[in-house]
Amino acid sequence: MSPRAKKIPSDEVLPRSADVVIIGGGIVGAATAYYLARRGLSVALLEKGYVGCEQSSRNWGWCRQQNRDAREMPLSVLSMKLWDGLADEIGQDLGFRRTGLLYASDDDKQLADWEKWQETARLFDVETRMLSAREAAQTFPETKRKWRGGIHAARDGKAEPALAAPVLAEAARALGATIHQQCAAHGLDVTNGMVSGVHTEKGFIAANAVLCAAGAWASVFCHTMGVRFPQASVRQTALRSRPAPNVGEVLYTPDCALTRRLDGSYTMTISGKATLEVTPQSLRYAKPFMPMFIKRLRAVQVGVGKSFFVGPESVSSWWSSKDNRFSDIRVLDPDPDPKFIAAILANVRASFPALADIEVDEAWGAYVDSTPDAVPVISPVDGIGGYYLAAGCSGHGFGVGPGIGFLAAELIVNDKPSVDPYPYRLSRWSDGSKIEVGAL
């Protein structure tokens, strides 16, 4: 079962032209549409399914600075400031709350890594502190493990995945943007090396700028234009409980991660556990991903599944020229892993006695679009003037979504960027740069 993102209506009439066309209606595409429309540009937001239908509604909802890779920190700091003001700007609640994040661990190496990250925290003035074993035990019941310490990130928090992308898209429409769901982009029209429009299943839109914010579909869409974008989608499973006793707002342990939703339910999963499915796309980009695979070998299982034959990384997507490869699958909705669901429930019930009787409301699978260094791409695309890419968020896209959208809008209008875009350039995989794998 897929998560229940807020449904919003579509604009049925496709505009003949727009200043900017955005491909992908997740939080990145919706945020970019909002910030461009706020600048007075005409924007058409295209989504092959419905807004927020894939990873933007399937994530944990964390909005954090804690334990971010230093390259992402400026983007994360910007995003938290933007989250703070969005509800008042838009007049709708996105569920953003600075509840704080609490972590506990019995792994000395993990605690040492967290302690070392305090250096990064000081550089960016992030409010965080290490917890002693006694403090961690006061926060987390010691029913499975003997905690050796933890972290309290007091100013981090959460938002509602079911609300954020749809609310941002509606806010963009209130400023003049148009939203087109069930409308897949088939490819770009390029004239003399410059974007001149987008071909969609419902017709052509003339435009001088196009942003691809297509999540797990971004690499294969770039492939249609001869653009190389190393991307691998990692399959994960999560579930949402029915309303349950309150054991905390945003919690992490090695056995489970919990986020309390506005209705009193919990989103629950196990951090760092995922499956990398072998696909034509993953084989194509195996070399740049090798450092990440080696670093996270114990956390990631490797297997072959339906994604080899169906979906954005499949044989049919990579070697077919048919337009329907983007419209045949309206929503990328992999089955959740039953064994993983059982493990989540067992861990939560054992770790939190108050949740011993917790019940599942829905469970889902998801594909997290990752880059070889776990840092997103927010960049113009060399060789095609007016074409931009914002994807590869590597599981961090929801929390930094507003910042990515804000920066992408600045790049598109050629404004001075609020944060240095250099770490997010697409060319880092072709300019001889060393691949340094970032934090989870």
N, C-alpha and C positions, 0 to 999 in steps of 0.2 A: 504494500500500500504506500502511495506517495504522500508526503506531508501536505497539509491543507493550507496552501498559501492563499491569502486574500485575493479574490477574483475581482478584476476591474474590467470595465467595458473597453472595446476597441473603437478606434476611428475607422469606419469602413471605407471611406474614400481615400485612396492613396494620393498624396500630393504629386503634382507633376515635377516639382523640384523642391529642394530644401538646401539650406546652407550646409547642414551636416546630416548624414544618415548614420545611425548607430545600429550595428548588427549584434543582437543579443540583449534580452530583457532581464538579465540578472541585476544584482545590486550595482555592479560596475557600470553597466550600460544605462541603468536608470539614473544613477547619480550623475553621470556625465551629461545625460540629457537635461537634468535639472539645472546643473551649473552653466551649461551652454544657453539654455532658455532664459536663465536669469540674466545673462549678458545681452539678451535681445536677439539671439540668432534663431532662425527657423530650424527645427529639428524633427526628424522622423525616426522613431524608435521601432525597430523590427524585431519580432520574436516569433520563431517557428511554432512554439507551443503557446504557453501563457506566461505572463510576467512573473518571474520568480519561481518558475516551475522546477528548475533543476537544483544545482548546488546551493543557490541563494536561499532556498527554503529548507535545505537538508543539513545544514551545519549546526554547530552547537549554540550559536548566538553570542559567542564571547567577543568582547571588545577590549583588547588588552594591549598593554605596552610591555608587561612583564615577559622576560625571556625571549623577546624579539631579537632577531639578528640585527646587528648594528646598522646594516645597510637599509633595513626597513624602518628603523626608529624615527627618522624625520617624517616619514609617511604616516607612521602610527601616531606620533604626537599631533600632527595636523588633523588626522581623522578624529581623534578624541575631542579636539576643540570643535570640529564641525558637528560631531554627534551632539555635543552640548547644546548647540543652537538650533538644530533642525526642527524640533517639535514646535518651537515658537515661530520659526520662519514659515513653516508649512501650515501650522494650525491643526496637525494631526499627530497622534502619539505613535512613535515607532518602537516603543517599548524600551528605549534606552534608559538605563539606570546605572549610576556609578556605585554599584553595590560592594565593590571590592572582590578580589579573587583570593581564595585560600588554597594552598598546596601543602601536602604532607608526603614524606617519603621515608623509607628505611634503607635507602641505597646511598652509601657514602659518596660514591662518584657523582650521583645526581645532585646531592646536596652541595658537593664541591663546585659543580658547574653552576648551580644557582648562586652560590657565594661569589664566584668569579664574575657573574653577570652584574653584581652590584656595582662594578666599575662602569659598565655601560649605563646603568641607572643614574649614577651620579653625573655622567656626561650630559644626560638629557633631562636632568632634574625630575626623575620619576620617583614617586613616593612608594617605597617598598622596603621591607625589612625581613630578615631571617627570623624564623621561629625556633625556639629551643624544643627539645624533645617533650618537655613538660607542656609547653604552650601548644604544640601540635596535638598532643594527647587530649588537651582540654577542648580542642576544636573538633577532632575526629575520634570517634570511639575506637579503641584498640582491640577490636574483636578478631582481626585476622593477622595484623602485623604490629610489631613494636616500633612505633615511629621514632626516628632519630632526629627529626627536625622538619622544617617546612618554610613556607614563605607567606607573607600577607602583602598583597599588592592593593593598597587601600583605595586607590583612585581608578582602578580598572573596573570593568563591569560587563554589561550584557545588553542586548537588544533582541527584538522579536523577529526571527527569520521569516515568519509567515506574513509580517507586515512591512518590513523595511523596503524591499524593492517595489512592491505595488504602491506604497505610499509615496515614494520618491517619483515614480512614474506619473502618478496622478498630479503631483506637485509640478512636474515638468509640463504636463498638459495644461494646467491652470495658467502657465506662463506662455502658452502658445504652441508647445510641441504636440505632435500627433503620435498616437500609440497604435501599432498594427500587429495584432496577435494572429496566430495561424497564418503567418506570412513569412515564409522562409526566403532568405537571400540566396540567390543562385550563383552570383559572381559579380565582379566589378566591370564597369565599362572604363577603359583606359584609352586616352587619346594623347599621342605624343608624350608618353611617359607620365601623364597626369590623370588622376581620377576625374571622370566626367559623369559618373552615375553608378547606380546599382540596379541590376536585374533581379527582380523578385518574382515569386510565383503569381503575384497579382498585378504585375506590370513593372514599368521602369520608372525610377526616380532619378532625375538629374541632380547632381551634387558635385561640389568641388572638394569636399572632404568627407571621408568615411572612416569610422572607427569600428574595428572588429573587437567586440567584447563578448565573444561567443563561448567562453568557458572551455569545456572539454571538446568543443567543435572547432576551436580557433585554429589549431594546427592544420587540419584537413582543409579548412576554408582557405588558409594562406597557401596551401599546396596547390590549389586550383589556379592561383596567380603566380606560381613559380617561386613562392617565398618560403624559405626554410625557417621553421619555428620548432625547435626541439621541445616536445611536450609529451608527457606520459600521464595517463589517468589512472589513479590508484583507487581501487574499489574499497569502500568502507560500509559499515552497517551501524545504524543508530536506532534508537526507539524513543518513544514518548509514553510516559505513564499516564494514568488517570490522576486527577488531583490527589495529593498525598500529604502526609505530615511534613512540616517545614524542618529540614535538617541543615539548611543553609542555602545561600543564593547561587554561588558559583564555586564549585569544589573540584579539586583534583587529587587523586591518589594513583599509585601505579595500577590499581585494580579497576578503577572506574573514574569517570568524569561526569559531573552532574550540573545541569543548569536549570534553575527554577523559572518556570514561565509565569506570565501574568495571571493565568487561570489557576495556578497552584499545582500544575503538573510539573514533571521533570523530563528534560531531554537527557538521555543517558547513553554512554558509550564507553569504550576503553581506549585511552589515548595511545597513539603510536602503533596500533595494530591495524593492518590493512593487507590487501592482496594486490600485487602487481600482476595483471593478466598479460600474457604474451600475445602480442598483436603485430600485424605488419608495421604499424607506426612505432611501437616500442622497439622492434628489431631494427628499424631504420635509424633510430636515434639511440641505440644501445651504447655506443661509445661515449657520448657526452654524459650519459646517465650512470656510467660505471662507478665514478667516485661516490655518488649518493647510494647506489646499491650496496657497495662495500661497507659504507659507514652505517647503514641501517639494516644490514643483513638479518639480524635477529628479530627485527620488528616487522619485516615485510615478508609475507609468503608469496611465492611465485606459482602461477598456474595458468592453464589455458581454459577459457570459458567461451560463452556466447559472443563476447566482444571481438573475438578473432574473425567472426563471420558477419556480425551485425553491429552497427553503431559507428561512431566517428573514427575509430582506429582500425576498422575492419578492412578485409580484402575488397569488398564492394565499394567502400568509400574511397580508398586510396587508388584503385585502379579502374574506377568507373568514371565516365564523363557525364553521366546522367544527372540532370538537375534534381531528381527526386531523392537523391541520397540525403539531402538536408530536410526534406519534408516527409519522408516515409516514417521517420521516428519523431513525432511531435515532442515527446517528453522522454528523455533518457532516464529510465526508471528500472534499474537493475533490482533483482530480487535481493532482499536481505538474507544474510547467512544465518540459518536456524541455530547452528552451533554457537555462533557469536552472540546471538540473542540470549541463548541459555546461559552463556558465560557472563554476560552483562548482568542479568538478573541475579544469578548466583552470587556474584561479587558484591552487588549493591545490597542484597538482603543480608549477606554476612557482615558487611562493613558498617551498615547502619541499621541497628535493631528496630528503629522506629519505622523503617521501610520494609520490614519482613513480609508484610502482606501486600506489597505494591503490585498493581495490575498494569498490564500493557494496554495502551489505547491504540497505538499504531507503531509499526516498525518499517524501516525503509533501507534500501541500498542507495549508494551515491558514488559518483566518480569525481574524485578531487583532481583537478587539472594541475599538474606539477611541472616545474622546470628543473633542469639539471642541478641548479644551485638553490632551489626552494625560494627564490626571490622573483617577484612578478616582472613581467615586461610591460612597460608603459612608454611607448616609443613611436616616433615616425618610422616608416618602413623604407629603407633605402631602395632606390630604384623606381618607386611608384610615388610620385608627388601627390600629397593630399591623402595618403593612406596611412592610418595609424592603428596600433595594436595595443590593447590593454587586456592581458590574460596571463595564465600561468600563475595564479595566485597561491597555489600550493597549500591550500587549506587555511590561508590567512585572509582571504578576500572579503569575507563578511565584515570583520572588524575594521579593516582598512579601506573598505569600499568607498566611503565618502571621500577620503583622501585621494584614492586612485582616480575617482571621477573628477575631482577638483583639478588635479594635476593634468589629466588628459585634456580637460577643457582648456587649460592654459596653453598646452602644447598646440592644440588645434588652432587657437586664435593667435598664436605666436606672441603670447604675453610672457612677461618675466615669470619663471616658475617659482612657486612658493617653496619648493624643496628641489634639491639638485637631482635632475632626472638621469644623470650619468649611470648610476648603478642599475637602472632599469632599462637600459638601451638594449634593443634586439641584437645589435651587432656584437655583443660581448661573446657570442659563440662563433664568430667568424673573424675577429680581429686579433686572435692570438692570446686573449686574456686567459689566465688560469682559472679553472672552475673551483670555487670554494663553496662547499655545501653549507647552507645556512641552517638555522635552528628550525625545529618542528613548529 
